[in-house]
């Protein structure tokens, strides 16, 4: 019983210290934000290439069986 009480006290101690109430991190600097559209375009082109290669009919012969 004493061990359980000590364990509870050890786990609850960090929650009551001033370290838990730190200041919020600084806001991010106002750097340039980029549009996601070029990335979406590249994704669309690469996805189209993958689909086209997947659907491309293969030139199989009678020897492939």
C-alpha positions as CSV (number, residue, x, y, z in Angstrom):
1,X,0.0,0.0,0.0
2,X,2.9,2.3,0.8
3,X,4.5,1.5,-2.5
4,X,1.3,2.4,-4.4
5,X,1.0,5.7,-2.5
6,X,4.6,6.6,-3.3
7,X,4.1,5.7,-7.0
8,X,1.0,7.9,-7.2
9,X,2.9,10.8,-5.5
10,X,5.9,10.3,-7.9
11,X,3.6,10.4,-11.0
12,X,1.6,13.4,-9.8
13,X,4.5,15.5,-8.7
14,X,5.6,16.7,-12.2
15,X,2.0,17.9,-12.9
16,X,2.0,20.3,-10.0
17,X,5.4,21.9,-10.6
18,X,5.8,25.3,-12.3
19,X,7.6,23.5,-15.2
20,X,4.3,22.2,-16.4
21,X,3.0,25.8,-16.8
22,X,5.7,27.1,-19.2
23,X,5.1,29.9,-21.7
24,X,3.8,29.1,-25.1
25,X,6.4,28.8,-27.9
26,X,7.0,31.9,-30.0
27,X,4.9,32.3,-33.1
28,X,6.5,31.2,-36.4
29,X,8.3,33.8,-38.4
30,X,6.3,35.3,-41.2
31,X,8.2,33.6,-43.9
32,X,6.9,33.2,-47.5
33,X,4.1,30.7,-47.8
34,X,4.1,28.8,-51.1
35,X,1.1,27.6,-53.1
36,X,0.5,23.9,-53.1
37,X,-0.7,23.9,-56.7
38,X,2.7,23.1,-58.3
39,X,3.0,20.1,-56.1
40,X,-0.5,18.9,-56.9
41,X,0.3,19.3,-60.6
42,X,3.4,17.2,-60.3
43,X,1.4,14.6,-58.3
44,X,-1.3,14.5,-61.0
45,X,1.3,14.1,-63.8
46,X,3.2,11.3,-62.0
47,X,-0.1,9.6,-61.1
48,X,-1.2,9.8,-64.7
49,X,2.1,8.2,-65.8
50,X,1.7,5.4,-63.3
51,X,-1.9,4.7,-64.5
52,X,-0.9,4.9,-68.2
53,X,2.0,2.5,-67.8
54,X,-0.3,0.1,-65.8
55,X,-3.0,0.1,-68.4
56,X,-0.6,-0.1,-71.4
57,X,-1.3,-3.3,-73.3
58,X,1.6,-5.7,-73.2
59,X,2.8,-7.4,-76.4
60,X,2.6,-11.0,-75.2
61,X,3.2,-13.8,-77.5
62,X,2.0,-17.4,-77.5
63,X,5.2,-18.4,-75.7
64,X,4.4,-16.6,-72.5
65,X,2.0,-19.3,-71.4
